Amino acid sequence: MDFEKLKQFVDQVDAIKKQDQIDLSSDQDLSIAVMNLISIEEHFFFTAEKTGKQEYFDLLNEVREMRKELLEKLIKQYEGEIWCISKHLLAASMRLMEVGTKQLGLGKKEEAYDFFKKSYDLYSLFWGLNIKMIDIGDIKKIDEEPININDTEKRGFLRKLGILIKKAVNCCIE
């Protein structure tokens, strides 16, 4: 991806933010909340199975309805199975982040960093799909082309997408 395409990408995100179509700072916070709701669903499932108490399934269903409602605020338009893909991208990103944190606590820094990188790659893919910045037909082209003149490393599509998302989305600006 050349500098001009990167600039167009950043300009497009800025234009969307200015038109108040999306508030990326709030949306990023909301995406983390959705990640946690997915985890809560999983915990209610396992708790119900481990204890034999069906009431936990009722709680799971309530949390699921809340998660669906909130996810709808992030995924406004989708085709095919983008809704489910998005949910699973967030869930996998959260789990990899948790595994990375556990590895870090065990002193296995390199493993932790690898899990963190994979987590961020999936999170970036979620955003790339849902702010309509990915043209599926361009994925192979992005993978083959450098992002800019400083891009000397061989990176895959997800790594490059993560770099673009990081440049375009700054959640700390209020």
C-alpha positions as CSV (number, residue, x, y, z in Angstrom):
1,M,0.0,0.0,0.0
2,D,1.6,3.3,-1.0
3,F,1.6,6.5,1.0
4,E,-1.3,8.0,-1.0
5,K,-3.5,5.1,-0.2
6,L,-2.6,5.3,3.5
7,K,-3.4,9.0,3.5
8,Q,-6.7,8.4,1.8
9,F,-7.5,5.8,4.5
10,V,-6.7,8.2,7.3
11,D,-8.6,11.0,5.6
12,Q,-11.6,8.7,5.1
13,V,-11.7,7.8,8.8
14,D,-11.3,11.5,9.8
15,A,-14.2,12.4,7.5
16,I,-16.4,9.8,9.1
17,K,-15.5,11.0,12.5
18,K,-16.3,14.7,11.6
19,Q,-19.7,13.7,10.2
20,D,-20.5,12.1,13.5
21,Q,-21.2,8.8,11.8
22,I,-19.1,7.0,14.4
23,D,-17.4,7.9,17.6
24,L,-14.3,5.7,17.5
25,S,-13.3,6.4,21.0
26,S,-16.7,5.3,22.4
27,D,-17.0,2.5,19.9
28,Q,-13.6,1.1,21.0
29,D,-14.8,1.2,24.6
30,L,-18.0,-0.5,23.5
31,S,-16.1,-3.2,21.7
32,I,-14.2,-4.0,24.8
33,A,-17.5,-4.2,26.7
34,V,-18.9,-6.6,24.1
35,M,-15.8,-8.7,24.5
36,N,-16.4,-9.0,28.2
37,L,-20.1,-9.8,27.6
38,I,-19.1,-12.7,25.3
39,S,-16.8,-13.9,28.1
40,I,-19.6,-13.6,30.6
41,E,-21.8,-15.7,28.3
42,E,-19.1,-18.4,28.2
43,H,-18.7,-18.4,32.0
44,F,-22.5,-18.7,32.6
45,F,-22.5,-21.7,30.2
46,F,-19.6,-23.5,32.0
47,T,-21.1,-22.6,35.4
48,A,-24.4,-24.0,34.4
49,E,-22.8,-27.2,33.1
50,K,-20.5,-27.6,36.1
51,T,-23.2,-27.0,38.7
52,G,-26.2,-28.5,36.9
53,K,-28.1,-25.3,37.7
54,Q,-30.3,-24.3,34.7
55,E,-30.8,-20.8,36.1
56,Y,-27.3,-19.9,34.8
57,F,-28.6,-20.5,31.2
58,D,-31.3,-17.9,31.9
59,L,-28.6,-15.4,32.9
60,L,-26.6,-16.4,29.9
61,N,-29.6,-15.5,27.7
62,E,-30.1,-12.1,29.4
63,V,-26.4,-11.3,28.8
64,R,-26.6,-12.5,25.2
65,E,-29.5,-10.2,24.5
66,M,-27.6,-7.3,25.9
67,R,-24.5,-8.3,23.9
68,K,-26.6,-8.5,20.7
69,E,-28.1,-5.0,21.3
70,L,-24.7,-3.5,21.9
71,L,-23.0,-5.3,19.0
72,E,-25.7,-3.8,16.8
73,K,-24.4,-0.4,17.7
74,L,-20.9,-1.3,16.4
75,I,-22.0,-3.4,13.3
76,K,-24.4,-1.2,11.5
77,Q,-24.4,-2.8,8.1
78,Y,-23.1,-6.2,7.2
79,E,-23.2,-8.8,4.5
80,G,-23.0,-12.6,4.6
81,E,-21.7,-13.7,8.0
82,I,-19.8,-10.5,8.9
83,W,-22.0,-10.3,12.1
84,C,-20.9,-13.7,13.4
85,I,-17.3,-13.2,12.1
86,S,-17.2,-9.9,14.0
87,K,-18.5,-11.5,17.2
88,H,-15.9,-14.3,17.0
89,L,-13.1,-11.9,16.1
90,L,-13.8,-10.0,19.4
91,A,-14.1,-13.2,21.4
92,A,-10.9,-14.6,20.0
93,S,-9.1,-11.3,20.5
94,M,-10.2,-11.2,24.1
95,R,-9.1,-14.8,24.8
96,L,-5.7,-14.3,23.2
97,M,-5.2,-11.2,25.3
98,E,-6.1,-13.1,28.5
99,V,-3.7,-16.0,27.5
100,G,-1.0,-13.4,26.8
101,T,-1.5,-11.8,30.2
102,K,-1.3,-15.2,31.9
103,Q,1.9,-16.0,30.0
104,L,3.3,-12.6,31.0
105,G,2.5,-13.3,34.6
106,L,4.5,-16.6,34.3
107,G,7.5,-14.7,33.0
108,K,7.1,-16.1,29.4
109,K,7.4,-12.7,27.8
110,E,8.0,-13.8,24.2
111,E,5.0,-16.1,24.2
112,A,2.9,-13.3,25.8
113,Y,4.0,-10.8,23.1
114,D,3.1,-13.3,20.4
115,F,-0.4,-13.8,21.9
116,F,-0.8,-10.0,22.3
117,K,0.2,-9.5,18.6
118,K,-2.3,-12.0,17.4
119,S,-5.0,-10.5,19.7
120,Y,-4.4,-7.1,18.2
121,D,-4.3,-8.4,14.7
122,L,-7.8,-9.9,15.2
123,Y,-9.0,-6.7,16.8
124,S,-7.7,-4.7,13.9
125,L,-9.5,-7.1,11.5
126,F,-12.8,-6.5,13.4
127,W,-12.4,-2.7,12.9
128,G,-11.2,-3.0,9.3
129,L,-14.4,-5.0,8.5
130,N,-16.8,-2.8,10.4
131,I,-15.7,0.6,9.5
132,K,-15.7,-0.5,5.9
133,M,-12.0,0.1,5.3
134,I,-11.3,-3.3,3.9
135,D,-12.1,-3.9,0.2
136,I,-12.0,-7.7,0.2
137,G,-10.7,-7.6,-3.3
138,D,-7.7,-5.6,-2.2
139,I,-6.5,-8.0,0.6
140,K,-3.9,-9.8,-1.6
141,K,-2.7,-6.4,-2.9
142,I,-2.2,-5.0,0.6
143,D,-0.3,-8.2,1.6
144,E,2.1,-7.8,-1.3
145,E,2.7,-4.1,-1.2
146,P,4.7,-2.1,1.4
147,I,2.7,0.3,3.5
148,N,5.1,3.1,2.8
149,I,8.8,3.7,2.1
150,N,9.8,2.8,5.6
151,D,8.0,-0.6,5.4
152,T,10.9,-3.0,4.8
153,E,9.6,-5.9,6.8
154,K,7.7,-8.8,5.3
155,R,4.3,-8.5,7.0
156,G,1.1,-10.3,6.3
157,F,-2.3,-8.6,5.7
158,L,-3.4,-8.6,9.4
159,R,-0.1,-7.0,10.6
160,K,-0.4,-4.3,7.9
161,L,-4.1,-3.7,8.8
162,G,-3.1,-3.3,12.4
163,I,-0.6,-0.6,11.5
164,L,-3.2,1.2,9.4
165,I,-5.9,1.0,12.2
166,K,-3.3,2.3,14.7
167,K,-2.6,5.3,12.4
168,A,-6.2,6.0,11.7
169,V,-7.8,5.4,15.1
170,N,-6.6,7.1,18.2
171,C,-8.9,6.2,21.0
172,C,-7.3,8.6,23.5
173,I,-8.5,11.7,21.7
174,E,-11.6,13.0,23.4
